[in-house]
Structure formats: C-alpha cells, structure tokens
C-alpha cells in the first residue's frame, strides 16, 4: 500500500513538473472580463476559448452575444471559415436587433479583402432600421465604414468618400470625426484632377462638392498664402455650415506658407560626363523644363555641377555648391556617391538624392529614385487586392531579375501570399518553352504521357495539364521578350491565368500591331509614360522636341527630373503629413518615415495593343484597417 502511494506521489510530481502548475478553474463571473482583455491584447486563441465556454454555459440572449464575440475573435485571428460557422449557428436563433446588425457587419467584413463586391452585396441595406437599435450610432458608423472600405478596394474612391460623409453623421468623438475627415480627404485626393472634373456634383452648399473644391484648392501649388486665404474665405461663404474642421482649413494656409518659403538657391549634382551621362542628361532636361515653367523662377537660382564618373568627387563638389550659396541640393545619381553622402553625420543643406543608400542615417537626406524593387512590391500589393493568393514568378536571368524576385517575395509573403512556383528565362533567346514548362509543371505532365504511351503501346491522345495551384503569374520583361512570352504562355495552357508585370514591357510609344501580343497583361507604370493621365501636359507639349531625343527607358528619367524639381518645396510637407501626397509625373508621391519618396503607380492593361488605364485601388496598411470608432 505504501509502495503504491509513493509511486502515485512521484508520478504526480513528475507530471506536475512536465505540465507546469495546475490551473484553477476560472469562476464564471470572471470569464467575460478576461475574454475582453484577451481580445484587447490580441490573444485571440484565449479569447476564442473563453467566449466559446461562455456561449455553451450561459442562457440566451447572453449566449448568443458570446458566440458572436467568439466569431469576432476567430476573424481577428484569421480563422474566417470558423467564424462563418459560428455565425451560421446564430442565423436561425431569435436575436436582439443590435446583435442582428452586428452579425450582418461581421459577415460582410469577412470577405472584404478577397472580394469587396460580396461585402457591398451583403450591405445593400441595413439588417435593422436605425430606430430599432440601442447602439444605432456605433453600428451605423461601422456599416458606412465597411461600405467605404469596400468601395475603396474596388477603386471607387468617389463612392467611398460619400460613405465617409454619411458615416460622420453617426460620429460623436472629436478625434473620430477628425480621422473620418482625413479619410474623406484621402479618398478624394486619390482621384486625378481630370477624374474630379468628370464627377457630377451638386451646387453649393452640397457637402461632397465642398470637399471636392477644397481638394482642388490644395492642388494649386502656385497660390500664395494670401491667395489661398482668399479662396478659403470665398469657399466659406458658398459652403456655409460645411462640416470640414477649421484645423484642416488652416492646414491648407500653413502649407501655402511653407511652399512660399522655397529655397532661393538650388544646386543640381549629376554625372553629366562618363558612363551615366545619357541618364543624367535626361534628368537634367526634365528638371530644367520644370524650372523654366516655375512662375517663381526669377527669384530662384539654379546651378548645375558635373560629378563625372568618380563617386569620390561628390563631397568636394557638394561642398563647392554649398560654398556658392546652395540652400538645397538635388543629386547625386550614382549609388556610390549617395552612399558617401548618407554616411556623413550632417549635411549643410537639405538634399534630394536620386538613388537609394543602403543604410541612410542623415536627417537632411531625402532619397528619390525609379526603383524596380518598388514596382515588384506594387505588383504584390495589386495581386493581393485582386484576391490572388498563389503566385508563379517568371523573371529574367539577370541582376535585375534577382532584385525583383527578392523584393516581390518579401512583400508577397508579408501580405500572406504563397510563392507556388518560380523560374528564370534567358532574355537573349526567343524560345521560352523550357522555363515556362518548368514554371507550370508541364514537364511532369509530359513525362506521365510518355509512361502511359509505353504502357499502352502508343496512340494515346493526351493534352498536357498545367499545375492548378497558382492563380496569377508575375513577369518582368522588356517589350521584345514580353511580346514573345504572352503567346507562349497561352500555348502552354496558361492563357486563363492573369499576368501582372512591371513597367519594363512598355516604352511609352504606341505600337498597336506589335503590342497586341501583350493583350490582357496588366502592368504598373508612371503617368508620364501613360500620358493620358499626365498632370504636366502643358510642360510636355512645350518641350516635346527636346524630350524626343531621349528614347525608351530614358523618358522615365525625364519625368524623374520634372518631379525632383517640383518636390523641393513639398518635401517637408509630405514628411510631416502622412496622408499628404503629390500627384507627380513618376507617380503619386509621398515621403516615408526613413525619408524615402514612395511612388504609387498607375495600372494599365493592354487591350487591342493599347494600354488602357485601370482604376486606382487602396492598399490597407499591413492588410488591415484600424477602425476609429
């Protein structure tokens, strides 16, 4: 007996050491608070467990509320299918009006990233009329927020702004109202000036029309502070009672004052001789065109310095420019020269480098370039917005291909996508069948065909079957290769797969006959190249003869020069206001925390050999939306 008791005690000690201290059963009255705390702390697994226990042990209607909260925790944890199962259980129960509305909102939120059209269908009308709800303000604010997010995902920014305007009627906290007004502003700011002009607007004092006029005022960077103030005074008279906060209106005045304080002496540092001379010349021509169109140019001195091929010259030339009065420096272009400036502890003048340094650590150094890596990340984001989850990647065997592959994979996997297949092609050949077959797993299909023919003594009819675990293909290619790749992908049974590409496949020159072979390819590019949406049409027409000497990819560097000049007075504004951006020739520009100029590009698709612009879409931060209500 004593021996069995000793064995029992030893076993208890051993299992106790292995499993940790024995947890006491939580009193039922403590579980709701603990579950709510777990949700706030992001411990969704614990929240799910507690809410499910409460749902099983509580009487209705409390059990229904707990089951809904369990579904909400599942959704936050990324368990959408399980969340839907919990909502299905509740669908047949007798629910309070508030809970019926909550169920509608959560069910509509589940598909918003994959297919926002489903969200809008589920939110066609509210599940419960407003007067029946105890939490009418909160739930109706969420209803219009979800509709706004869905419209934004679809590129319908104007409709999104309408939803935000209605949402504001249900907000009470000043911080929530201010955040909502920034959302209205951002939605309308995503539209080009041409798109805003095309909208059918009601006359004053219509609230939406008032917001549109404010956005138009904000885009006229040539206005003096006095002119902006006068425009706003006129606006107040015509839009009496408009909800736009005074803080936002004063921001426009303050911004115009900052713009008026632009540097009077600018230095341009470029390698105008040597191996980068052609690129430098294109940038210089674009920058000079912008300078000569500046209505304030009589008050601005622009000096140009040749850095040549030696990046070690940059510090000497930079100091010379500062000694000669430079208050702002644009350049250098060579990465090695940019690295040398980035490694300096301080810079005498604010500087806009035209390349990226690996480890920028200088508060006066901004960086702006046409990075192919940025385009690869844009492809990943666009694919994710379109509902794709499994990518096949076909890139050239080159250093460019390596850079694109790394940038795409990093962003794609961060979003939650799967890299199902990757291969490289030789850009010097015309036949890409080998890498395409490997990418689509057709080689295995053909091997199965040969084995079956051997077993059945030949005569077997067989259609190769490509892999089914990819839902789009990411390619990068110059025009010659792209015109060959698309038909060969069709031939190898991938004609039904969407293809997303970088801008390299289009040189900005319409060639309908040749480019028909690229039909249905979707690609990102800058407004300058897709000239139908270029904001600087007057500048382009005036300098057309000068710009024509820069062919192919050099045209994009002309646009870089135009934007580099335009950014000089805007950089502090873009840096201090995360929702601000500038619609430039190289894209929609903003400034990140590490002082890099981020480009958001336009998207187009080849149709009958001609690029057709697609609607802009919004990428939610980290794939998530932070609800302010």
N, C-alpha and C positions, 0 to 999 in steps of 0.2 A: 504494500500500500504506500509506504513512504517512498519507495523507489519510483512508483508511477507518479506520485505527487511531485517529486524532484524533476522528473522528465517533463511534466506539464509546465512547471515554472521555468525551466531552461528554455523550452520551446517558446513560451510567451515572451521571455526576454529577447531571444534571438529574432523572433518575428517583429517585436517592437522596435529593435534596432534597425531592422531592414526597412520597415514601413514608416518609421517616424512615430511621433506621439499620436495617440488615439484621439480623433476629433470628437468633440461632443456634438450631439445633435442640436442644431440651432433651434431656439424657441420660435414658434410660428410667427410671433409678433415682430421679431427682428428681421425676418427674411425680406420684406418689401424694401426696407431701408438699405439693407446690404446689397440687394439686387440693383437698386437705383444707383448706389455708389459704384458698383462694378461697371455699370453702363457708362457712368461719367469718366471712370478711369480707363475705359477701353478694354476691360477684362470681360469680353463678350462671352467667353466659354462659361465663366462662373455665372454671369447674368442669365444666360440661357438655362442653366441647370436650376437656378433658384426660381426663375419665373415659371418654369415648367412644373416644378414641385408645387408652387403656389396655385397654378392653374388646376392641378389634379386634386388639391386638398381644400380649395376654397369654394364656397357656394356661389351660384350666379347671382348678380351680374359680375361680381368681383373676379370670378374665374375667367370670364371672357376677356376682361381687361388684361389679366396676367398673361393669357395666351397671346393676345395681340403684342404685348411687350416682349414676350419670348420671340415672336416672329420678327419684331423690330431688331432685337439683338442678333438674330440669325442673319438678317440682311446686312447689318453693320459688319458682321464677321465674314461676309462674302458667301453666305450659305443661302443663296436665293431660292433654290429648289425646296429646301427645308422650310424656309419662310413661307413660301406659297402653300405648302402642305398645311401649315398651321392656320393660314387664312382660309383655306378650303374648309377646315373643320368649323370655323366660326361662321362661314357663309350661311349655313342653314339654321343658325341659332337666333333667338329673339334678342336683339342688341339695342342698346341705347342709341339715340340719334348721333351723339358725339362719336361713339365707337364705330358706327356705320360709316361716318365720314372719315375717320382715321383709317379704317380698312381700305376704303377707296384710295386714299392718298398713298398708303404704303404699297398697295398692289400696283399703282401707277408708277411708283418710283422704282420698282424692281427692274423694269426693262429699259429705263431711260438712257443708259449708256449704250446699250446694244441696238435698240430700235425705238427712238423717241416718238415715232408715229403711233406706236402702241400706247405710249403714255398719253398722247393727246386724245386718242380714241377713248381711253378709259376715263379721261377727264373732260369729256364732251360737255357734260352738265354735272353740277354738284350732286352727290348722292342724297343730300339732305338740304332742305331750304334753310336759309340763314336764321330765320326767326325761331327755328326749332332747336338750335344749338346753344348749349350753355357756353361753349368756348368759341363762339362764332368768329370773333376777330382773329384768334390764333389759327383756327382751322382754315378759314377762307384766305388768310395771308399765305398759308402753306399751299393751298390749292392754286393760287395765281403764281406763286414762286415756281412750282413744278411745271406749270404750263410755259412760263417764261424760259425755264431751262431747256425744255423740250424744243421750243421754237429756236432757241439759240443753237442747239446742237444740229438742227436742220439748216442753219444758215439764214433763218427768217428773223433777222435782227429787228426789223421794224415791228413785227408782231410781238417779239419778246419785250420790246420797250412798252408796248401797250399793256401787256400783262403786269409789268412792274408798276406802271402808273396806277392801275386798278388796285394792285396789292397795297400801295401806300395808303389807301383809304382805310385799311384794316390795321395799320401800324400805329403804335402809341408812343413807344420809347424813342426819344430824340436820336439816339445812336442808330437804332434800326432804320429810322426814316432817312438819316444821312447816308447810311450804307445802301439803302434802296435807291436813293437818288443818284449815287455813283454808278449803280447798276444800269439805271436808265441812260445815264451819260455814256457809259461804256458801250451799251448796245447800239446807240445811235452813232457813236464815234467809229464803230466798225464798218459803217456804211460809207462808201465813197461819196464825194460831193455830188457826182452825177446821179448816184442812186437816191440821194436825199432829194434832189430836184425832181426826180421822177415820181415821188410819192404824192398821192392825192391827199392834201392837207386841208383841214377846216380853217376858216379865217379866225383871227383873234376874237375872243380870248381862249381858244381851244388849248388845252394843256399840252397835248402832244406837239402841236405846231409851235408852241412856245419853247419847248425843249429843242426842237429842230433848229429854230433860229439861234438859240444860244450856241449850239454846236457850230453853226456856220460862222458866227462871230469869232469863236475860239480858233477857227482855222485861218483867219486872215492875219498872218504874222506880220504884215506890213503896217498894221494900225498902231498909231502912237497911243500912249496911256490915255491922253485926253480924248482921242477919237473913240477908244474902247469905252470910256466912261460915258461919253455922249450916246453911243449906240445902246448901252445898257439902260440909260435914262429913258431913251425912246422906247426900248423894249418894255420897261416897267409900265409906261403909260398905256401901251397897247395890250399888255397882258396883266391887267390888274388882278390881284388875288392869286397869281400863279404860285404853286407850292415850292418852286425852286428856292432853296435856302440862301440867305444873304451871304453865308460863308462861301458858297460856290460862286456866286456872282463876284464877290470881292477877290476870289482866286483868279478870275479872269483879268481883273485890273492889275493885280500884283504880278501876274505873269507878263502882261504887256510892259510893265516897268522893267522887269528883268530882261526882256527882249530888247528894250531900248538901250540897255547898258552893254551892248555887244562890244567885243574888243575892237579897238580902232586900228590895231596893227597886227596883221596875221602873217605868219611865215609858213611856206609850203616847202617841205623837205622831201625830194623824190630822187630816185636813181635815173636821171634823165639821160645818162650815158651808160653803156655797158649792157649786160645780158637782160636787164629788166627795162630797158629804155622804151620799148613799144608799149608795155603795160603802163609805165609812168607817164608817157605822153598822152595816152587815152584818159587817164585820171586827171592830168593837168587840163586837158581840153574841156572836160566836163566841169571842173571846178571854175575855170575862167569864164565859161558861159554863164554859170550861176552868179559869179561875181559881177559881171557886166550887166546882168539883169537886176541886180540889187538896187532898189531905189535909194539906198543909203551909201552907195559905193563912193560918193565924193568925200565921205568922212572916214573911209576905210583904206588903209594902205596894205597892199598885198605884195610880199616879196617872195621870190622863188629861188631855192638853193638846190644845186645838183650834188647828190651824195655819191654818185658813181657806183662802182661795184664793191667797194670796201666798206663793210659794216662798221669797221673800227673808226671810220671817219665821222660817225654820227655825232659823237659827243662834241667834237671840235666844231662841226658845222652848226650844231644845235646852239652851242654857246655863242657862236658868232651871230646867229639870228637874234638871240636874246639881247646881246650887246647892241644890236642895231635897232632895238625897240620892240621886238616881238612880244605881244601880250597873249598870243595864242599860237600854238604850233600844230600844223596838220602834217602827219607823216611821223616816221619813215614808213616805207613799204616792205623792205626786206625783213624777214623774221629775225635774223641775227641782229640787225640794228635795233629792232623793237625790244629784243631781249636785253640789250645793253642799257637802254633807257629804263626798262622795267626794274632792273637791278639797282638803279640809283636810289638812294634814300629819299631824296627830294628832287623835284624838278622846278626850275624857276618860273615856268609858265604852264598853264593847263595845256594838255597835249592830246590830240586825237590821232593815235597810231592807226595805220591802215593794214595791220596784221595783228595776230594774237601772240602774246607771250605765254610761255608755259606756266610760269609762276608769277603773275602780276601782283605787285605789292607796293603800289605807289598811288596815293590818293589823288594825284593830279594827272594820272594817265588813264585816258579812255581808249578803248580798242574797238575798231570797226573794220570788218572785212567781209568778203563774199565767201564764207567758209562752206565747202562741200559737206562737212560734217553736220552743219546746221540743217542743210537740206535733207540729209538722211534722217535726222531726228524729226523733221517736219513730215516726212513720209510715214514714219512710225506713228505719229500722232494722228495723221489723217486716216490711216488704215484702221486705227483703234476706234476713231469716231464713226467710221463707216460700219463698225460691227465685226471687223475681221479679228481673228484670234490666232491663226496659224499661218506663218509666213514661209514662203520659199524665196530665196535670195539668189539672184544671178548677177554677178558683178565681174568687171574685167580683171585679168591677171596683171595688176599694177599696184603701185603705191597708193594711187587714188582709190582703187578697189579695196585695199586693206583699210584705209581710213574710213571709207563709207561703211564697210562691214562692221567695224568696231563701234562706230557711232550709232548705227541703226540697231545693232544687237543690244547695246547698253540701254537705249531708250525704250525699245520694244519690250524687252524683258522687265524693265522697271514698271511699265504700264500693265504688265500681266500677260503679255503675248507669248506665244511659243514659236521658237525658230525650228520649224519642222525639217527644212532642207536648205542646203547652201552649196553653191558651186561657182566656179570661175570659168570664164571663156577667154580665148586668145583674141584680142581686138584686131589682130593683123590678118585673120583668116575670114573667109566668107561662110564656111560651113560650121554651124554651132550645134550640130546634131548630137555630138558626144556629150558635151556638158548638159544639154537640155535633157537628153535621155537619163543621165545620171540624176539630174535635179528632180525629175518626175518619176524616177524609179522604173522607167520603161525597160531598162536593161534586164531587170529581173523578170519582167513580163515576157520579153523575147526569149529568155533562157527557158522559161516554162513552156513556151511554144515549141522550141527545139526538142525538149524532152518528150513532150506529148507526141510530136511527129515521129520520133524514134519509136515510141511505144506502139503507135497506131500505123506504122509503115507509111507515113506521109499522107498528103492530101487533105490535111486538116485546115479548114478555114479559121482564121484567127485574127482578131482585132486587138492590138496591144491596149492594155488598160493602165492609165497613169495612176499614181498614188492619189488617194482620196483624202488625205489628212492635211491638205493645205487649202486655204480659201482665197489667197491672192499671191501675186508674185511681185517682188521689188526688184527693179532693174536699174542700172545706170549705164548709159551708152551715149556715144556721140551720134550725130544723125546717120552716118553710114551704117554703123552697127545696128542702131535701133530699127532702121528700115528693113534689115535682114532678120532681126530677132523676132519681131512680131509675127511675120508669116511662118517662120519655122516653129514657133511655139504653137501656132494654130495647127500646123501639120502634125505636130506630135501630141495632139489631143488635149491641148491646154487652151483652146480658143474660148472656153467658158470662164476661165479664171480672170478676174480683174488684174490689170497691171498698173502699178504705181511707179513713177520714175522721177529722177532728179532733172534739173533744167538742162543738163548737158545735151539732151537729144534735140534741142531746138536752138537754132542760131539767130532767131529773130526775123528771118527772111521767109516770107510766104513762098512755098513751093508745093502747091496742091497736088500735082501729079506724083511727085516723089514721096510726099508725106502721107499719101493715102495708105501706104503700107504700115503706117503707125496708128491708123484709126483705132479708137477706143482706148488708147493709152492715156492715162491721167498723169499729169506731171505738175510740179510746182515751179514757179518762175516769178520774176520781178515785174512790176508794172511797166518799166521801161521797155522790156522785150515784148510783153503783151500790150502793145502800145494803145490799145483801145481804152485802157484804164489808166493811162499815164497822167499824173497830175500836172506835168510841166509841158503841156502841148505847145504853148507859145515858144518856150525856150527851144524845144526840139525843131520846130519849123524854122525859127530864125537861124539856127546853127546847123541845119541839115547837111549843107555841103561840107562843112568842117568835120562833122561826125562820120560821114560816109567813108572816110579813109581808114576808119577802124572797123575791121571786119570780124565776124564770128564772135568769139568769147570776149574780144576787146570791147565790144559795145557795152557789155555789162560793167566794165571798168569806167567807161564814160559816166554811167549812172552813179557809180561809186563816188566819182569826183563831184558830181552835182550834189549828192546828198551830204558829202563830207563838209562842203561849204555851208549848206543850209543848217547843219547840226550845230555849228559853232555857238550860236546864242541859245540853242534849245537844250543843250546837254544838262545844265544844272536843273532845269525844269523837269526834264524826263527822269533824272536821277531822284529827285525829291518826291515825285508823284507817280506811284506805281501804276495808276490807272491811265496815265497820260501816254500818248504815243503820237508820232508824226508820220503822216502818210507821205512817204518819200518815193523816189524812183526805184530804189532797190527793195522796197517792201514797206510794211507797216513797222515803224521803228520804235523801240523802247530801250530803256537802259536797265540792266540787271544790277544786283547788289555788288557784283565784282566789277562794275563799271564797263561791262561789255555792251555794245549796241546789238540788241537782238532783233533779227528780222523775221517778221511773219509774212509769208509769201502768198501770192495768188495761186489759185489752182485752175488748170485748164485741161480740156480733153480734146484729142484730135477727132474731128468729125469731117468726113469728106476731105481730108488732107489739110484742114484748117483748125487751129487751136480755138476752142470756144471756152470762154470763162465760165467757171462754176461758182456757186455761191460760197461765201466765206462761212466757216464754221468755228465754233468756240471750243477750245480745249479747257475743260475744268481743271483747276490746279490739282496736280497729282491724281487726276481722275476723279476727284471728289469735289463736292460743293459744300461750302460752310454756310449753313442756314443761320441768318442773323436774327431770326425770330424765335 
